Amino acid sequence: MTLPEGLIYAPGFLTEAEERDVLGLLTTFELQPYVLHDRPSRRLVRSFGLALVTGANDAGPAAPVPAELQWLRERCAALMRREPGELADLLVTRYPPGAGIG
């Protein structure tokens, strides 16, 4: 399988228990419709760290990354050979049935 440049596959990146924990935490987040050009889409999102400013091509401050996900931020940063603080934002997206990726 050929992956696009910049995309990697990391088998075992999460254990099954870690995956269950993350998925359980994600279900507790209040998600809102993603708004593009003043029109809400079917996809639901929650931003941490930075969030798109509605009606602008800019980002503004959002709630900090939850403490329960700091370990995952650190693991992702290590995989990318970056410092955790360089990962400035986290976007949680849920695509319900029928929601497309534009």
PESUL-V634711 format. One line per field, one symbol per residue. ss: DSSP state (@ for helix, = for strand, . for the rest). psi: psi as a letter, one per 20 degrees, with the letter a starting at -180 (. if undefined). A space follows every 10 residues. Layout:
ss = ???
psi = ???
//
This chain:
ss = .......... .....@@@@@ @@@@@@.... .=====..== ========.= ==......== =.....@@@@ @@@@@@@@@@ ...@@@...= ====...... ..
psi = ppqqpipqpn pjhqrhgggg gghgghiipo qqppppljpp riqprpqqfq qpppjqlrqr qrqqpqhijh hhgggggghi lrqhihnhrp ppppnrpipr o.
//
